[in-house]
Amino acid sequence: MRRTAMLVSVLSLAALGATVGPAQAGPAPADSETRATAFSDQVQDRALEFWTDARLNAAKEMAAPATAPQTPAVTSLPTDDGGPRLSVPPAVFPDAETTAPATDETPVSTLASEPKPWKRGGLISRTAGKVFFENAAGDLFTCSATVANSKNKSVVLTAGHCVVDARTGEVFRKWIFIPGYHKGRRPHGTFTAKKLFHLKSYVSSQGNANWDVAFATLRKRDGRPLAKIVGGAQGIKFNAPTGRYVHSFGYGGSRAEGNGERLNHCQGKEHRDLGRPGSTMWGIDCVQTGGSSGGAFLAEFKADKGVGVLVGNIAVGTDVSEYHPRLGDRARKLYRAAGRA
């Protein structure tokens, strides 16, 4: 693929065009923060036809807009935007259409203080995947996402900037997810977005990274939801404790990360983002590059099984660290809306 070896924090949002197309914003939910955009079956069918291998190869890695977070409307650092804690456990379905994970020859670091290829297989090798989409200018981009356990078993967590143009509020189109992606292979097929969900605050703040979280509800295949096909879903927690030991996963586009063609892994103890005024994000001292945006931050991770609990998504980075928004009450409501779609 055409590659950008830029950190997830340095691609200018000006590179993106405003998004137009046949997506339809649904009726405003009771929760005024939740923004949902639906795609018809016909539009999804066209997206499936559109994403040929050649177009996958042409997609550029998406990175976060180079903007500093503004002071958030809420100030509670311990719980981001407050609300009750919600803990959804992982789900594992042993009868799913699973395949042995592909591997690379590069050795895996036991500490992974810099991105290393993930070779241990497990559920994460099937629930992590690549996202592809198009903006209004016809530019093609790629991000990362992870299957999250939900009521409908059809939800993935990703970054807000992988769903919506924060300057205009217009949602990206031809949005697909390929779980278990590895070197162009689609071991579990391709899934289209039935609905995309982002936060009003992310757009109204012109890309405040504190709200850089999004969910997608994906269309079933042959009547079966995504999680049943890939063999399970990662757990997810909202308003969870911070400062924990976490693992991150994504498809960074640098040469050292395999040019976006393999799943990479970092791990470390979370620390607060002290480099941006008003930030409520947490991160680790490891940096995955453009294309990893939207990838998982997992706590309580069992490496032998590849199973953990999502506590955020890769959003922004510095020269030495990568950060995720806290999954607070607004994200919890967004997730619940996606799980009901």
NUPADO-609790 format. One record per residue (C-alpha): x, y, z; residue in three letters; residue number from 1. Coordinates in Angstrom, 3 decimals. Layout:
N
R,X,Y,Z,Ala,NUM
...
This chain:
341
R,0.000,0.000,0.000,Met,1
R,1.007,3.615,-0.288,Arg,2
R,2.423,4.286,3.133,Arg,3
R,2.775,7.138,5.568,Thr,4
R,5.371,6.648,8.280,Ala,5
R,3.904,9.495,10.291,Met,6
R,2.839,9.313,13.919,Leu,7
R,-0.887,9.209,14.468,Val,8
R,-0.805,12.794,15.678,Ser,9
R,0.784,14.555,12.725,Val,10
R,-1.369,14.138,9.636,Leu,11
R,-3.204,17.378,9.014,Ser,12
R,-6.968,17.177,8.920,Leu,13
R,-6.826,19.508,5.943,Ala,14
R,-5.863,16.521,3.822,Ala,15
R,-9.421,15.230,4.099,Leu,16
R,-12.243,16.433,1.924,Gly,17
R,-15.763,17.024,3.162,Ala,18
R,-17.851,13.879,2.957,Thr,19
R,-21.010,13.537,0.921,Val,20
R,-22.885,10.508,-0.356,Gly,21
R,-25.870,8.262,0.157,Pro,22
R,-25.515,7.900,3.922,Ala,23
R,-28.516,8.938,5.965,Gln,24
R,-28.426,10.408,9.443,Ala,25
R,-31.134,8.732,11.472,Gly,26
R,-33.558,10.434,13.843,Pro,27
R,-31.770,12.105,16.727,Ala,28
R,-31.568,9.629,19.632,Pro,29
R,-32.861,10.582,23.073,Ala,30
R,-29.192,10.947,24.012,Asp,31
R,-28.225,14.280,22.449,Ser,32
R,-24.538,13.278,22.277,Glu,33
R,-25.063,10.250,20.038,Thr,34
R,-24.857,10.757,16.291,Arg,35
R,-25.862,7.797,14.094,Ala,36
R,-25.560,7.443,10.327,Thr,37
R,-27.296,4.539,8.570,Ala,38
R,-26.460,2.903,5.243,Phe,39
R,-29.029,1.037,3.130,Ser,40
R,-28.466,-2.544,1.984,Asp,41
R,-28.003,-1.244,-1.558,Gln,42
R,-25.282,1.172,-0.440,Val,43
R,-23.571,-1.598,1.521,Gln,44
R,-23.672,-3.920,-1.491,Asp,45
R,-21.945,-1.249,-3.567,Arg,46
R,-19.294,-0.843,-0.861,Ala,47
R,-18.551,-4.572,-1.000,Leu,48
R,-18.127,-4.415,-4.756,Glu,49
R,-16.005,-1.285,-4.517,Phe,50
R,-13.291,-2.664,-2.245,Trp,51
R,-11.248,-4.737,-4.632,Thr,52
R,-7.749,-5.838,-3.651,Asp,53
R,-6.337,-3.040,-5.785,Ala,54
R,-8.312,-0.432,-3.854,Arg,55
R,-7.274,-1.934,-0.519,Leu,56
R,-3.689,-1.537,-1.659,Asn,57
R,-4.286,2.065,-2.684,Ala,58
R,-5.657,3.166,0.705,Ala,59
R,-3.517,5.515,2.789,Lys,60
R,-3.143,5.242,6.538,Glu,61
R,-5.441,7.581,8.414,Met,62
R,-3.919,9.573,11.245,Ala,63
R,-5.449,11.884,13.805,Ala,64
R,-5.848,15.599,13.106,Pro,65
R,-2.916,17.599,14.478,Ala,66
R,-4.971,19.539,16.990,Thr,67
R,-4.553,20.010,20.715,Ala,68
R,-7.572,19.069,22.835,Pro,69
R,-9.589,21.931,24.175,Gln,70
R,-10.622,22.077,27.794,Thr,71
R,-13.474,19.559,28.031,Pro,72
R,-16.956,20.477,29.172,Ala,73
R,-16.437,18.194,32.167,Val,74
R,-13.476,18.257,34.488,Thr,75
R,-13.606,14.942,36.344,Ser,76
R,-10.328,13.285,35.403,Leu,77
R,-10.971,10.077,37.353,Pro,78
R,-14.122,9.194,35.397,Thr,79
R,-13.819,11.381,32.278,Asp,80
R,-17.474,12.406,31.952,Asp,81
R,-18.818,10.485,34.906,Gly,82
R,-21.667,8.008,35.027,Gly,83
R,-21.957,4.446,36.294,Pro,84
R,-19.361,1.839,35.553,Arg,85
R,-20.298,-0.797,33.009,Leu,86
R,-18.328,-3.989,32.482,Ser,87
R,-19.155,-6.323,29.586,Val,88
R,-17.147,-9.585,29.616,Pro,89
R,-15.488,-11.083,26.549,Pro,90
R,-17.385,-13.697,24.534,Ala,91
R,-15.864,-16.789,22.946,Val,92
R,-17.701,-19.016,20.476,Phe,93
R,-15.696,-22.193,19.848,Pro,94
R,-17.845,-23.305,16.907,Asp,95
R,-16.994,-20.237,14.814,Ala,96
R,-15.371,-20.265,11.365,Glu,97
R,-11.855,-19.813,12.711,Thr,98
R,-8.564,-20.300,10.920,Thr,99
R,-4.983,-20.533,12.163,Ala,100
R,-3.418,-17.059,12.432,Pro,101
R,-0.746,-16.084,9.949,Ala,102
R,2.689,-15.307,11.379,Thr,103
R,5.824,-13.397,10.468,Asp,104
R,9.445,-14.300,10.970,Glu,105
R,10.248,-11.208,13.036,Thr,106
R,10.682,-12.167,16.706,Pro,107
R,8.205,-10.840,19.264,Val,108
R,9.482,-8.648,22.080,Ser,109
R,8.337,-9.832,25.494,Thr,110
R,8.065,-6.220,26.623,Leu,111
R,6.910,-4.685,23.348,Ala,112
R,7.998,-1.170,24.293,Ser,113
R,7.983,-0.557,20.560,Glu,114
R,5.495,-2.087,18.091,Pro,115
R,6.174,-5.742,17.350,Lys,116
R,4.209,-8.207,15.222,Pro,117
R,1.634,-10.197,17.154,Trp,118
R,2.380,-13.896,16.656,Lys,119
R,0.548,-15.568,19.536,Arg,120
R,-2.788,-15.901,17.787,Gly,121
R,-5.793,-16.182,20.066,Gly,122
R,-8.994,-14.189,19.924,Leu,123
R,-7.273,-10.862,19.287,Ile,124
R,-5.924,-12.171,15.967,Ser,125
R,-9.539,-12.641,14.817,Arg,126
R,-11.277,-9.687,16.503,Thr,127
R,-8.734,-7.031,15.482,Ala,128
R,-8.914,-5.916,11.882,Gly,129
R,-8.602,-3.167,9.332,Lys,130
R,-11.164,-0.558,8.384,Val,131
R,-11.335,0.971,4.890,Phe,132
R,-13.385,3.981,3.759,Phe,133
R,-13.600,6.831,1.263,Glu,134
R,-13.968,10.575,1.765,Asn,135
R,-15.904,12.981,-0.452,Ala,136
R,-12.860,13.769,-2.559,Ala,137
R,-12.569,10.083,-3.439,Gly,138
R,-9.462,9.554,-1.285,Asp,139
R,-9.165,6.093,0.267,Leu,140
R,-8.072,5.566,3.852,Phe,141
R,-7.504,2.772,6.339,Thr,142
R,-7.702,2.511,10.137,Cys,143
R,-7.921,-0.224,12.765,Ser,144
R,-10.883,-1.526,14.795,Ala,145
R,-11.777,-4.299,17.252,Thr,146
R,-14.868,-6.441,17.788,Val,147
R,-16.510,-5.498,21.115,Ala,148
R,-18.976,-7.777,22.869,Asn,149
R,-22.441,-6.273,22.541,Ser,150
R,-26.121,-7.138,22.589,Lys,151
R,-26.264,-7.705,18.827,Asn,152
R,-22.749,-9.253,18.564,Lys,153
R,-22.087,-6.935,15.589,Ser,154
R,-20.185,-3.951,17.022,Val,155
R,-16.607,-2.744,16.539,Val,156
R,-14.781,0.006,18.427,Leu,157
R,-12.670,2.475,16.434,Thr,158
R,-11.597,6.129,16.503,Ala,159
R,-13.894,9.051,15.793,Gly,160
R,-11.529,10.365,13.112,His,161
R,-11.958,7.030,11.298,Cys,162
R,-15.712,7.678,11.000,Val,163
R,-16.330,11.408,10.662,Val,164
R,-14.680,14.593,9.404,Asp,165
R,-14.483,16.690,12.576,Ala,166
R,-14.387,19.945,10.575,Arg,167
R,-17.706,19.376,8.839,Thr,168
R,-19.496,16.605,10.743,Gly,169
R,-19.920,14.642,7.530,Glu,170
R,-19.479,10.893,7.817,Val,171
R,-17.147,8.787,5.672,Phe,172
R,-18.625,6.321,3.178,Arg,173
R,-18.016,2.857,1.723,Lys,174
R,-17.025,1.830,5.268,Trp,175
R,-15.925,-1.792,5.667,Ile,176
R,-14.189,-3.937,8.298,Phe,177
R,-11.906,-6.898,7.570,Ile,178
R,-11.314,-8.936,10.752,Pro,179
R,-8.039,-10.832,10.967,Gly,180
R,-6.580,-8.962,7.990,Tyr,181
R,-3.058,-10.154,7.147,His,182
R,-1.075,-9.276,4.030,Lys,183
R,-4.149,-8.700,1.895,Gly,184
R,-5.966,-11.812,3.062,Arg,185
R,-9.546,-11.671,4.341,Arg,186
R,-9.787,-14.897,6.424,Pro,187
R,-13.272,-14.126,7.754,His,188
R,-14.598,-12.091,4.852,Gly,189
R,-15.549,-8.427,4.592,Thr,190
R,-18.239,-6.714,6.671,Phe,191
R,-20.040,-3.501,5.762,Thr,192
R,-21.148,-0.788,8.164,Ala,193
R,-24.893,-0.825,8.715,Lys,194
R,-24.630,2.181,11.047,Lys,195
R,-21.794,4.413,12.233,Leu,196
R,-21.875,6.161,15.619,Phe,197
R,-19.819,9.136,16.774,His,198
R,-20.078,11.791,19.496,Leu,199
R,-21.511,15.224,18.883,Lys,200
R,-18.757,16.624,21.130,Ser,201
R,-16.051,15.338,18.794,Tyr,202
R,-17.409,17.417,15.917,Val,203
R,-18.553,20.459,17.914,Ser,204
R,-15.042,20.702,19.412,Ser,205
R,-13.487,20.431,15.923,Gln,206
R,-11.705,17.205,16.802,Gly,207
R,-11.043,17.268,20.551,Asn,208
R,-9.207,13.962,21.044,Ala,209
R,-10.932,13.410,24.407,Asn,210
R,-14.010,12.443,22.362,Trp,211
R,-12.191,10.638,19.540,Asp,212
R,-14.177,7.410,19.897,Val,213
R,-16.669,5.748,17.567,Ala,214
R,-18.555,2.494,17.065,Phe,215
R,-19.822,0.724,13.980,Ala,216
R,-22.663,-1.778,13.735,Thr,217
R,-21.894,-4.238,10.951,Leu,218
R,-24.314,-6.102,8.725,Arg,219
R,-24.848,-9.801,9.386,Lys,220
R,-23.666,-12.375,6.890,Arg,221
R,-26.048,-15.230,6.072,Asp,222
R,-27.985,-14.315,9.184,Gly,223
R,-24.965,-14.615,11.472,Arg,224
R,-23.441,-11.670,13.373,Pro,225
R,-19.777,-10.751,13.188,Leu,226
R,-18.773,-12.132,16.608,Ala,227
R,-20.253,-15.546,15.842,Lys,228
R,-18.258,-15.715,12.602,Ile,229
R,-14.857,-14.679,13.997,Val,230
R,-15.183,-16.725,17.167,Gly,231
R,-15.961,-14.124,19.794,Gly,232
R,-15.589,-10.523,20.928,Ala,233
R,-13.408,-8.639,23.370,Gln,234
R,-14.946,-7.365,26.594,Gly,235
R,-15.403,-3.650,27.168,Ile,236
R,-15.495,-1.380,30.228,Lys,237
R,-16.790,2.141,30.747,Phe,238
R,-15.746,4.512,33.537,Asn,239
R,-13.115,1.942,34.432,Ala,240
R,-10.100,2.520,36.701,Pro,241
R,-7.043,4.042,35.025,Thr,242
R,-3.300,3.643,35.464,Gly,243
R,-3.498,-0.062,34.656,Arg,244
R,-1.253,-2.366,32.679,Tyr,245
R,-2.627,-2.484,29.126,Val,246
R,-1.910,-3.906,25.680,His,247
R,-2.509,-2.052,22.404,Ser,248
R,-3.019,-3.485,18.916,Phe,249
R,-3.127,-1.861,15.499,Gly,250
R,-2.105,-1.890,11.854,Tyr,251
R,0.519,0.864,11.731,Gly,252
R,1.768,1.782,8.286,Gly,253
R,5.513,2.267,8.824,Ser,254
R,8.030,-0.107,7.313,Arg,255
R,9.028,-1.306,10.795,Ala,256
R,5.384,-2.245,11.428,Glu,257
R,5.039,-4.223,8.215,Gly,258
R,3.557,-1.422,6.074,Asn,259
R,0.091,-1.933,7.545,Gly,260
R,-0.049,-5.554,6.434,Glu,261
R,0.126,-7.198,9.866,Arg,262
R,-1.238,-6.756,13.381,Leu,263
R,1.220,-5.134,15.794,Asn,264
R,1.361,-5.077,19.574,His,265
R,2.547,-2.797,22.390,Cys,266
R,2.174,-3.061,26.169,Gln,267
R,2.878,-1.010,29.277,Gly,268
R,1.417,0.757,32.293,Lys,269
R,-0.928,3.627,31.530,Glu,270
R,-0.010,7.210,32.365,His,271
R,-1.933,10.442,31.961,Arg,272
R,-1.512,12.633,28.915,Asp,273
R,0.113,15.673,30.474,Leu,274
R,1.270,17.209,27.206,Gly,275
R,-2.023,18.768,26.098,Arg,276
R,-4.084,21.217,28.173,Pro,277
R,-7.447,19.756,29.142,Gly,278
R,-6.595,16.221,28.055,Ser,279
R,-8.370,13.362,29.860,Thr,280
R,-6.571,10.695,27.815,Met,281
R,-4.303,7.932,29.048,Trp,282
R,-1.515,6.140,27.188,Gly,283
R,1.654,4.093,27.191,Ile,284
R,5.254,4.625,26.119,Asp,285
R,5.016,2.964,22.725,Cys,286
R,4.065,4.495,19.394,Val,287
R,2.198,2.866,16.534,Gln,288
R,1.958,4.978,13.408,Thr,289
R,-0.802,6.085,11.024,Gly,290
R,-3.202,3.239,10.254,Gly,291
R,-3.219,2.069,13.877,Ser,292
R,-5.844,4.729,14.680,Ser,293
R,-8.880,3.066,16.228,Gly,294
R,-6.910,0.018,17.386,Gly,295
R,-7.531,-1.564,20.767,Ala,296
R,-6.289,-0.698,24.238,Phe,297
R,-7.004,-3.823,26.310,Leu,298
R,-6.763,-4.336,30.071,Ala,299
R,-6.918,-7.699,31.869,Glu,300
R,-5.337,-9.190,28.754,Phe,301
R,-4.539,-12.917,28.723,Lys,302
R,-1.834,-13.265,26.094,Ala,303
R,-2.156,-17.045,25.826,Asp,304
R,-5.799,-16.694,24.801,Lys,305
R,-5.699,-13.255,23.165,Gly,306
R,-8.622,-12.139,25.314,Val,307
R,-9.065,-8.918,27.265,Gly,308
R,-11.300,-5.957,28.014,Val,309
R,-11.367,-2.825,25.861,Leu,310
R,-10.728,0.392,27.783,Val,311
R,-10.096,2.673,24.795,Gly,312
R,-8.919,3.053,21.210,Asn,313
R,-5.712,4.446,19.760,Ile,314
R,-6.350,8.115,19.000,Ala,315
R,-3.228,10.292,19.098,Val,316
R,0.502,9.950,19.652,Gly,317
R,3.687,11.825,20.404,Thr,318
R,7.298,10.922,19.688,Asp,319
R,7.283,8.493,22.603,Val,320
R,3.683,7.674,23.591,Ser,321
R,0.272,6.751,22.197,Glu,322
R,-2.999,7.697,23.890,Tyr,323
R,-6.635,6.639,24.068,His,324
R,-9.781,8.535,25.090,Pro,325
R,-11.350,7.330,28.305,Arg,326
R,-14.567,5.396,27.717,Leu,327
R,-16.895,7.447,29.862,Gly,328
R,-20.651,7.889,30.044,Asp,329
R,-20.988,9.446,26.594,Arg,330
R,-19.099,6.533,25.034,Ala,331
R,-21.237,4.093,27.047,Arg,332
R,-24.431,5.538,25.566,Lys,333
R,-22.873,5.479,22.097,Leu,334
R,-21.975,1.799,22.564,Tyr,335
R,-25.457,0.895,23.752,Arg,336
R,-27.006,2.589,20.721,Ala,337
R,-24.684,0.586,18.439,Ala,338
R,-25.569,-2.634,20.263,Gly,339
R,-29.277,-2.063,19.665,Arg,340
R,-28.932,-1.185,15.963,Ala,341
